[in-house]
Amino acid sequence: MKMEGVVLICDGVPDTQNETINQNGVSFSKEIPVTYGQDESFGKSVLYWEGNKLVAKIVLSNPFPKLENSEKLIKILSSRLIPSVCGAIYNRDPLDHNVITKCVITCISLHLTPNADRRITSLKECTDENGSQ
């Protein structure tokens, strides 16, 4: 199953933890794993910038492998799965500790709970290999 959505917005608007991220300090590999919560990887994602929004094109390769009818389940849940970025923070602004100036994104995690940035909503299913609907 292919999905796509915004995973990070770097526009200076604080999230619910009162943090902002400097877009110039964000780094990531070309392809990173996708997890559900803290569980093992069940897909991969390619990240790219659209202005100040980081977008993920996600391919779920083995969603919930232990569940019967897992493909059907993920289709039902997909309208509710909220992405978040996971990784490490390497630096913060010394004058404003709430501004992250350098970080690396190591995976995309999908949740049923809201993202710290409430503007980030559920993913959309993609129907072709280019990620379009």
Sequence and secondary structure as in RCSB ss.txt:
>XXXX:A:sequence
MKMEGVVLICDGVPDTQNETINQNGVSFSKEIPVTYGQDESFGKSVLYWEGNKLVAKIVLSNPFPKLENSEKLIK
ILSSRLIPSVCGAIYNRDPLDHNVITKCVITCISLHLTPNADRRITSLKECTDENGSQ
>XXXX:A:secstr
 EEEEEEEE SS   TTS EE GGGEEE SEEEEEETTS EEEEEEEEEETTEEEEEEEESSSSTTSTTHHHHHH
HHHTT EEEEEEEEEEE SS TTEEEEEEEEEEEEESS  SSTT    EEE STTS  
